Amino acid sequence: MGVTVAKEDLALLGSWTATTANEFDTIVDATVYRSDVVIAPVASAEIVELRWTDPTVTTELDFPLAPLLLEFVFPALAA
């Protein structure tokens, strides 16, 4: 995504294990950080498009979200 953030600008959000969104019978282990640094990510490589979404409003979306986001990341961001 072409983004560089200094280590000191990151704060641990959490570490979780969840099923993957697109691969049957596969899990992902993720350590997620948050930052207040303003960035301008760009879709590249296997990332086709970027969308910003409100982590507190996930029922009205017109696209599916990964279980990791729905079950762990969004609730942690909203807390």
Summary of the structure (lengths in Angstrom):
residues: 79
radius of gyration: 13.6
end to end distance: 26.3
largest distance: 36.4
contacts: 147
relative contact order: 0.27
helix: 19%
strand: 22%
